[in-house]
Amino acid sequence: QQQGLPGDGDIDRTRYRDEAKRRVALGLVMNEFVKVRELQPGDDEVKAHLEKLASSYDDPQQVISWHYAERSRLSQIEALVVEEKVIQCLLEEAEVVDNEIRFSEFMNPAATGNTDAVSATE
């Protein structure tokens, strides 16, 4: 036990395991989506994203140069651009279905058996 962190007995391993499985599954699905759609970050898109990010700093050009100076930093921006492309594709193709439910059903879908509310909140 270090720095006030809980000992091994206090960790809810199931919760962390479930979260890790969910993240891995999401990553695999996203990677396959990118592969099938052949989504790539365009140079102009990366530049625009970086300019937008840098605009909140005192010296935007310094921030932009810092990202371009090291491949790993630029890769992070490229990953964000691809992620935005995935989201845009999904939003363009999504079919929205209105479903009225009570607030209590939305907040506690497991208790009411409303699996639609579960899907909407996950």
C-alpha positions as CSV (number, residue, x, y, z in Angstrom):
1,Q,0.0,0.0,0.0
2,Q,1.6,3.2,-1.2
3,Q,0.5,6.9,-1.1
4,G,-2.9,6.2,0.3
5,L,-3.9,3.8,-2.5
6,P,-6.1,0.9,-1.5
7,G,-4.5,-2.5,-1.0
8,D,-5.2,-5.3,-3.4
9,G,-8.1,-6.5,-1.4
10,D,-10.0,-3.3,-1.9
11,I,-9.9,-3.2,-5.7
12,D,-13.0,-4.3,-7.5
13,R,-11.3,-6.4,-10.1
14,T,-14.5,-7.4,-11.8
15,R,-15.4,-3.8,-12.5
16,Y,-11.9,-3.0,-13.9
17,R,-11.9,-6.3,-16.0
18,D,-15.3,-5.5,-17.4
19,E,-14.2,-1.9,-18.3
20,A,-11.0,-3.3,-19.9
21,K,-13.0,-5.8,-22.0
22,R,-15.4,-3.0,-23.1
23,R,-12.5,-0.8,-24.1
24,V,-10.7,-3.5,-26.0
25,A,-13.9,-4.5,-27.8
26,L,-14.6,-0.9,-28.7
27,G,-11.0,-0.5,-30.0
28,L,-11.3,-3.6,-32.2
29,V,-14.7,-2.5,-33.6
30,M,-13.3,1.0,-34.3
31,N,-10.2,-0.4,-36.0
32,E,-12.2,-2.7,-38.2
33,F,-14.5,0.2,-39.1
34,V,-11.5,2.4,-40.1
35,K,-10.0,-0.5,-42.1
36,V,-13.3,-1.4,-44.0
37,R,-14.0,2.3,-44.7
38,E,-10.3,3.0,-45.5
39,L,-10.4,6.1,-43.4
40,Q,-7.2,8.1,-43.3
41,P,-6.3,11.4,-41.8
42,G,-5.8,14.0,-44.6
43,D,-2.9,16.4,-44.2
44,D,-5.3,19.4,-44.4
45,E,-7.6,17.8,-41.8
46,V,-4.7,17.2,-39.4
47,K,-3.5,20.8,-40.0
48,A,-6.9,22.2,-39.4
49,H,-7.4,20.1,-36.2
50,L,-4.0,21.2,-34.9
51,E,-4.7,24.9,-35.7
52,K,-8.0,24.7,-33.8
53,L,-6.3,23.0,-30.9
54,A,-3.4,25.5,-30.9
55,S,-5.6,28.5,-31.1
56,S,-6.3,28.6,-27.4
57,Y,-2.5,28.9,-26.6
58,D,-0.5,32.2,-26.4
59,D,1.8,31.1,-29.2
60,P,-0.2,28.8,-31.5
61,Q,2.6,28.4,-34.0
62,Q,4.9,27.0,-31.3
63,V,2.3,24.4,-30.4
64,I,1.9,23.4,-34.0
65,S,5.6,23.2,-34.5
66,W,5.9,21.1,-31.3
67,H,3.4,18.5,-32.6
68,Y,5.1,18.4,-36.1
69,A,8.5,18.0,-34.5
70,E,7.9,14.5,-33.2
71,R,6.1,11.7,-35.1
72,S,4.4,10.3,-32.0
73,R,2.8,13.7,-31.2
74,L,1.5,14.1,-34.7
75,S,0.2,10.5,-34.6
76,Q,-2.0,11.4,-31.7
77,I,-3.6,14.3,-33.7
78,E,-4.0,11.9,-36.7
79,A,-5.8,9.4,-34.4
80,L,-8.2,12.2,-33.2
81,V,-8.9,13.1,-36.8
82,V,-9.7,9.5,-37.8
83,E,-11.9,9.2,-34.7
84,E,-13.8,12.3,-35.8
85,K,-14.3,10.7,-39.2
86,V,-15.6,7.5,-37.6
87,I,-18.1,9.5,-35.6
88,Q,-19.2,11.5,-38.6
89,C,-19.7,8.4,-40.7
90,L,-21.8,6.8,-37.9
91,L,-23.9,10.0,-37.5
92,E,-24.5,10.2,-41.2
93,E,-25.7,6.6,-41.3
94,A,-27.5,6.3,-38.0
95,E,-31.2,5.9,-37.9
96,V,-32.7,7.8,-35.0
97,V,-35.8,6.2,-33.4
98,D,-37.8,8.3,-30.9
99,N,-38.9,6.3,-27.9
100,E,-40.7,7.9,-25.1
101,I,-39.9,6.5,-21.7
102,R,-40.4,7.6,-18.1
103,F,-37.5,9.2,-16.4
104,S,-37.4,6.5,-13.8
105,E,-37.1,3.9,-16.6
106,F,-34.2,5.8,-18.1
107,M,-32.4,6.1,-14.8
108,N,-32.9,2.5,-13.8
109,P,-33.5,0.4,-16.9
110,A,-32.4,-2.9,-15.3
111,A,-35.2,-2.6,-12.7
112,T,-37.9,-2.1,-15.4
113,G,-36.6,-4.5,-18.0
114,N,-36.4,-1.7,-20.6
115,T,-33.3,-2.8,-22.6
116,D,-33.8,0.1,-25.0
117,A,-32.9,2.5,-22.2
118,V,-29.8,0.5,-21.4
119,S,-28.7,0.8,-25.0
120,A,-29.2,4.5,-25.0
121,T,-27.2,5.1,-21.9
122,E,-24.2,2.8,-22.6
